[in-house]
Amino acid sequence: MQSKGLYPPSNGVDEQLISKIVEHEGIKRFAYTDTLGYVSVGIGRCLDAKKGKGLSVDECFYLLANDIKDLKSELGKFDWYNKQNYVRQGALIEMAFNLGVNGLINFKKMIVCLDGGNFESAAKEMADSTWATQIGINRLKDLQSRIRLGYYA
């Protein structure tokens, strides 16, 4: 008979090991500076380029997928968002990803235009902001195009 803990579990995840690491490292949802001065996050994940592992590409896409899912849920509470087609919703999600939902809903004139189906004016309202100067002209034009046309150009 095998004693618990002498052999790794067949699924490759050692739950006792995970439990011990979490017990000692803690879980921190926001970036913090560890005891050696390195920026870390989560369960002791060092993000510093000189010492740490950072995030894998898969982890980056996993985080992005979770963020998009959360934004869809948050924006789905608004009728003006739900009225839009898939591509326009995507542009609004991208804006919310960059600005936060609270930042997006401050684009009140744009939202009124979207709600009324006036996409040309909505696209113009996007440009009438400090945000538009911060994201770069190519990104702005791409987002405006998706709002204006409702498809990827």
Secondary structure, 3 states (H helix, E strand, C coil): CCCCCCCCCCCCCCHHHHHHHHHHHCCEEEEEECCCCCEEEECCEECCCCCCCCCCHHHHHHHHHHHHHHHHHHHCCCHHHHCCCHHHHHHHHHHHHHHCHHHHCCCHHHHHHHHCCCHHHHHHHHHCCHHHHHHCHHHHHHHHHHHHHCCCC
